[in-house]
Amino acid sequence: MFEFGWPWIFLLLPLPWLLRAVLPAADSGEAALKVSFLPDLESLVSRRARRQLPTWRQQAPLVLLWLLLVVAAARPQWVGEPLPLPASGRDLLVAVDVSGSMDYADMRWQGEEVSRLTLVKHLIGDFIQGRHGDRLGLILFGSQAYLQAPLTFDRQTVRTWLDEALIGIAGKNTAIGDAIGLAVKRLRQRPAESRVLVLVTDGANNGGEIDPLTAARLAAEAGVRIYTIGIGADPAQGGVLGMFGLTPGLDLDEPTLRAIAEHTGGEYFRARDAEELQAIEASLDRLEPVAQQPTQARPEHALYSWPLAAALLLSVLLAARTLWPQRPVWLTRRPFWSRRAP
């Protein structure tokens, strides 16, 4: 149906007439010259002014122009029928480690060696893109934890923020406890059955202010399920440095990550390569959705451009009439193709 988004704008319709009645006249009312026949001049001017008062036909275009502008400002729109939005009821936060060790290139993607963060961007990005009906959010953590994207149905925006994540943007250390605490803070106001955190890291907690197990107990009390993913190749698979046991960042604290998952009713996964991370993605996709009240939305099609375009055209015509009160000479001439040869 047709409606106005801001109908109160129509209260401004009498504004020009109110301003004309309230504001003082342009002249001060005092005569610039004092002459003996001033009363005769005043009477003559008043008679001419009365004869030159604008008629209704002259005022109509200006009134119509003001009406079109007010109508456009009132946001005319066509509102469609309510449409259901697919929503599973799950609120899912993804916390990704962006500490310095995530830059180590011990993973392979499509035949090329890539860093751990690059692989996470590819596969966790696909996981985010496939979460139809879920509210998704993104946390990036290093020495500190930051909410990069709040919970939203806009999966493409969340994936874009993940793709633009940089190594060291949150510091060089790993604050797992702070990331869990931030997730609990953001999820506690959501339905308890739908709070999920997927935490991806390649190291142990060596930064932040909250102990990971303490944060896990808080998450369990808030009903947040945490699925932890430890990423990084084994020393034997970590390239030349890995052969000597020098794989950077592979101080992965698996017992702590496993305890976090067990405390919150989640699960711990180990991702040593792309295939294992893809399998983890498939496992996470099997999470059961939680039913909520159906969400509906009514599509809105803005129509303000039509009265605005009409007001612009009318203003151009009024300006042309003011600049050229009579028809230009070139319009009165006969076209050359209609002239007869002498």
N, C-alpha and C positions, 0 to 999 in steps of 0.2 A: 504494500500500500504506500501511498504518498504521504510524507510528513516532513515537518521542519525540525531540524536538530536543535536549533536555538530559537524557538518562537518568541522569546522575550525581546528579541531584536526589534520587533514591530512596534515596541513602545517608543522607538526613536523616530517614527514617522512624522510627528508634528514638530520635530526639532528645528527645521528651518524657519517655520512661522514663529516659534517661541523666541528664537534668537533675534528675529526681525523686530519682535515686539519689545524685547527686553533691552537689547543693545542700543546705545545712543545713536543718533543720526551722524552721518559722516561730517556734516558742517556744524559749526558752533552756533549758528543762528544770528551772528552779528554781521552787520553790513560791512563790506570791505571799503566802500566809498559812501560818503555822505553827500547826497545831492538833493536839490530842492524838489525834484520830481521823482524821488524814491518811491513814494506810495503808488504812483502810476506804474512804475516798473514792477513793483511787487505784484500788483493786481494783474499786470500783463503776464508775468512769469507764472503766477498761480493758475491763470486760465489755460496757458499752454501746458503746464504740468498736468492739469486735470485732463486735458485732451490727449496727452501722451502717456497716461497711465496704461500699463500693459493690460491687454484684454485677456480673457480666459483662453482664447485660442493661442495667444503668445505664451502664456504660462504653462499650457498643457504639456509641451515637450519637456520642460524642466521638471514638472511634477512627475511625469512618467519616468524620467531619468532617475530621480531620487527613489521612486518606488522600486525600480529594477535593482538599484544598488542595495536597498534594504532587504529585498527578497533574496538576493545572492548572499548577503551576510547572514541571513537566518538559516543557512545550510539546508536548502531543499534536497531531499533524497528519496529514493525509492527503496523501501525495505521489503525484502522477500520473505518467503515462508521459513519458519524455523527448521534448521537442518541439524541432524545429530552429528556430533563430533566423536570420532573413534577415540576412546580413552579406556585404558585398562585399569587405571587407578594406581599404577606403580609410580613412585617418585624415586628416581635413580640418579645418584651422584657418582661421577667418575673422578677419582683422585689420581693424578699422574705425577710421578717423580721427575723433576727436571733438574736434578742436581748434576754436578760435573761428571759423575761416572756414567750417566746415561748417554754421554757422547761417545763412549767406547764402541768401536765398530767390530763386534764379535758375532753379529747376526747376519743372516743372508736372506735377501728378498729378491725373487725372480732372477736368481743366478748372480746377484751382486752383493758384495759385502756392504752392509749398512749399519748405522748406529742403532743402539737399543731404542732410543727415542723415535727414530725414523720408522722402525718396525711397529712400534706402538701406535704411531700416527696412522699407519696404513690399516692395521687390523682392528685396533680399538675404534678408529674412525668408521670403519665398515660396521662394527658392532653398534655404534651410536646411530648411524644412518638407518639401521634396520629396526630400531626400537619404536615401531609404530604404536601410537596411543600412550606412550610413556612420557612423563615429564622428566626432562634430562637437565643435568647441570654439570659443570666442570670445575674441579679444584686443581690448581697447580701448586706443588709444594717443593721446597728445597730447604734452606735454613728456616724459612717461614712458609706458611700456607696462605694462599689467596683464592678467593672465589672468582674465577675467571668468567663463568657464565652461570647465572641463577637458574633455578628450575623453570623450564619452558618446554612447550611443545615444538618449538622451532629447532628441529634436529640439525638442519643445515648450518645454522649459526653456531651451534655448539661444536660441530665438527670443524668449522672454519677457525674458531678460537683454538682448538686443539692443533690444527695444522700450523698455526702461526706461533705456537709455543717455542721458546728458545731455551737452549741450555744455559743454566745459571741465572735465569730471569728472576728466580726466587731465592737465589743464594746457592752456594756450593755444597752445603751439608744436606742432611736428610732428616726432616722433622715429621716422622710418621705420626706421632701422637698429636701434634698440632693439626695435621690434616684430618684425623679422625674427629678431633674436638670441633673443628669448623663444620664438618659434615653433620655432626649431631646437632649443632646449633641451628643449622639450616633445615634439618629434617624433623625436628621435634614437634613442629606445628602441623605436620602432615598426618594423615591417618596412620595409626601404628602398624597396620598390616602391610603397608606399602613402602616402608622405608628401607632403601637398599643403597649400599656403598660398595663400589668396585675400586679397590686400591691397587695400583701398579707401582712397584718399586724394584730396585736392583741392589739395595744395600740395607744396612742396619740403621736404627735410630741413633743419630749422633748430633742432633740439634733440636731446637724448640724448647718449650717449657713444660710440656705434658708428657708423662711416661706413656708409651703405647698401650701397655696392659691396663693402666688406669683409665685411659681413654676408651679402651674396649669395654671395660665394666660400665662406664657411663653410657656407651652405645647400647649395651645389652639392656640397661634399665630403661632407655628411651625406645627400645624396640627396633633398633637399627641393625639389620643383617649386613655383615661385612664379608665380602668375597675378596681375598687377598691373592695377588698374582706376583710371584717372584720371577723376575726376568734376568736373563744373562746366561751365556754358554758356560759349560763346564770347563775347567782349566785345560783339559785335553783338547777341547774344541775351540779354544780362544786364540788361535793363530800362533805366531811365533812366540809372543810373550806368554801365552797360555801354556806352552810346552814347558816353560820354566816356572810355572805356578805364579806368574806375575800378572794375572788378569785383573785390570783395574776395576775397582768397584765391586768385585765379587766377594765382598764380606757379607753376603746375604744372610740375614738372621732368620733362617727358616723356622726355628722353634717359636720365635716371637710371632711371626706371621701366621703360623699354624694355630697358636694359642688365641690370637685375635679372632680368627675365623670361628674357632670352637666356642669361644665365650659368647659370640653373637648369633650363633646358629647358621653361620655361613660355611664357606669351604675354602681351603687353600689350594692354589694351583701353582705348578712349577713350569715355566716357559723357557726351555733351553734353545728353541729354534722357532721358525715361523710356523711349522706344522703343529707344534704343541700349542702355540698361541691361538691358532685357528681352531683347534679342538676345544680350547678353553672358551673361545667365543661361542662355539656351538653349545657348550654346556650352560653358559650363562643365558643363552637364548631360550633354554627350556624352563626358565623360572616361570612359575604359575602366576598369571595376572590376578589381581584382586579387584573384584567388582565394586564399583562406586555408583553413585547416582549419575544417570546419563547427563552428559553435557550437550547443550544445544546452542547454536548461534544463528543469527539472522543476517544474511548477506545484505550489505548496504551499498547502493550505487549512487554516488554523489551527482547532483544535477545543477550545482551552483554555476557551472560554466555557461549554461544557456542564458540565464538573465544577465550574467556578467558580460557575455558577448553582445547581447542586445543593447546593454547600456553603453558599451564601447562604440558600437555602430551609431547609436543615436547621438553620442557626444561628438563624433566625427562629423555627422551631418549638421549639427548645430554650429560647430566651429566653421564649417564650410559656408554656411549661410551668413555667418557674421563677417567672414573675410570677403566673401563675394555676394553682397546683397542683391546685385543684379547678375544676370547671366553674362559670363565673359564673352568677349567679342568672337573668340574662336568657336564658341558654341552656336553663335547666330549665323555663321557663314555656312553656305551650302557645301557639301562634300564635293571634292573635285570630280568624282565619277558621275555626279548628277548634273554637272555644268555642260551646257551645249557649246559646241565648237563655234567660233565666230564665222 
